[in-house]
């Protein structure tokens, strides 16, 4: 269950005109924090991200499930279910035994899946599946929704990164 702060941050992102994936990012960020704190683990970085996306869908973020063929059918169905719950199209069934079983299993999973190194590896591999054109379009959209102060801060950070690399 996401905390009120996370839901409020996601709503703020929506008011600022940011994309659904950015709003969902708040939930993913919270999930990463939970794994790092040791509340539970995750088999992989992808799993931690998937849990966060599911939370976002259930909380009402307008993040449609992936298309057929993009992911496993069971994953897509799960995402569809979470999306419908979030949009108020269906009432979720309470399954305490299943919920407890999942929680117990996650407790025994590694915490290293949310390390900086693991997240970096995941981000790089995800970016490598996108074309240069897609990455460029995403960057342009991000710059548009950032606002002048945000753009200025991002430019300073980029300059620092370039200086550090050289």
Helices and strands as residue ranges (DSSP letters): H 4-15, H 20-37, H 45-58, H 73-86, H 96-107, G 112-114, H 116-128, H 132-165
